Amino acid sequence: MSGLILDNLHKSFGPEKVLDGVSLSVEQGQLAVLLGPSGCGKSTILRLVAGLEEPDQGNISLGGRDLAGLAPKQRDVAMVFQSYALYPHLDVFGNLAFPLRMAHEPKAEIKRKVDEAAELLGIAKLLAKKPGQLSGGQRQRVAIGRAIVRSPRLFLFDEPLSNLDAQLRGEMRLELAALHRKLGTTMLYVTHDQTEALTLGQVIAVLHQGRVEQVGGPREIYQRPVNRFVAGFLGFPPMNFFEGSVQDGNFVCPTPAFSLPVESVAPGPAVLGLRPEELTPGEGTLRGRLELVERVGGQSVLHLRAGEARFTATAPADFSAQTGAELSLDPAAARPHLFRGDKRIN
Amino acid sequence: MAALGAGAFCLLALAPFAWLVLTSFKTQLEVTAIPPTLWPGGSLEFYRSALTRYGLMHFVLNSLIVAGGTTVCTLCLGVGAAYALARLRVPGRPWLMGALLLVSMFPQISLAGPIWRILQAAGWLNTYQGLIIPYVTLTLPLAVWILTSYFSELPRELEEAAMLDGCGRLGALVRVILPLAGPGVFTAAILVFIYAWNEFFFALLIMTRRAVQTLPVGIALFQGQFTIPWGEIAAASTVATAPLVALVFLFQRRIVSGLSAGAIKG
């Protein structure tokens, strides 16, 4: 059976074009992540799938059924909102039971399903409490619980973890992955957090200005970004870009002055992208003066400068060097990403 | 200084009411005594007389029907209108809100003639609906304003969640929005009720038969050709006012929070 298919979605709010031809296909049971900076239209896609907005153009189908013109309640999708959107006047049981009551399920069945979901999410002891008495993490669980009780065909997650503190976010991330394995339901997950996207997503769609820039598995979009936006958006510290040109099988960069052999690339101007975590001080042709060492736990981020060009590299946490010191790096140690006119060419 | 000012204000505002209440517990002799007596002997004679000779409860019942009916009608219409104004994409929304405010500024005397004509043609003079309908039109703007500001405060995601959970728009309004907008709805209800309970001008104009007259009109007509029954008027006025005062005192916190919705983010 087919999963979720978005076909050429367009949406504008007044003069502002939010989605500009978005197509994406998610297989049944897959967890797909929409990743992009704020304002890229990723939440709008969720709202279109949910039926809270109608697309100006394009089609959405779920399990082979066209969703056009269907009210949200007819679509068999559940959504977890960023703000959780728990009903404040109902206790946790009431919140979890709400969708089942709307579906006129028998009382005993409602109780059984609510208990089951509460057990699964570890909130069985909270059933009598009101949302106002819960912590952020507990509210999050209730919101997820309300989505899973009625076993919908599709889950929509709108930045569900962004209101939690860092530690809890890490835990919930793992729990969500486990939950997906257990339920096997198709999920569409929106986030601007690349760690979340890379750890959770089986398929990741990177969005920018209302367009899908790249769709692929987490390893693929990290290792083979198709354009400069995707290359620069994923990875921390962000990828270094060096302006230069390809001549005689070599990429030649004027500042910082270095060259790197590249295979089967047509000559002409090009931009070389190198990931900082693949550049470490040692022997090599890429030289720069150390401006700042940023200690980020397990490693040190080195900010280097050569002439007008700035770039970053990484070193072990115990790395020590005077600022101003001249460092050498080996560009051949890093996987080269070559771009011309924004597109990848190698 | 501020406390003194507040004290003076309260005295000024409450003194006439206090005098009324005191008078209602006097005897006929005390009411007409010169020099006037301040403290009453504590007689219930005027209450007894107002209830039996002047049929006070009859007017109370009429007032309850009219004010209650007005409140129910105004809220039913007001909730729908306010929800649409707060949530749906209504073209010209600010103009509509302004027009509502404008309508409520019309002097009553300018409406009285046309309304009387319409009601006469409809045969609704001296009927409850003949008074309730004008009251609804007069109180609706206030109710819509209060409710709109209250609904606008509630997060949109709650309705969206409800709609995904299986409600239609109306279901989301009834099951999620209304329970949460309780204080706002309550505030609107109480203000509308008080207005309809106290209104005199239209009631006097439309209700000319004693059988359907409301409290304010009834009390005003206690007055005979040669006598003014001060004591009975005082007793009836106390009966008319006490429930409202009690209501407002009991719920003043909710009313204030309902009126100031939208002023600050909660």
Interface residues (C-beta under 8 A of the other chain):
Chain A: A50 G51 L52 A71 P72 K73 V77 A78 M79 F81 S83 A85 Y87 P88 H89 F98 P99 M102 A103 R146
Chain B: P155 E157 L158 E160 A161 A162 M163 L164 D165 G166 C167 G168 G171 V176 P179 L180
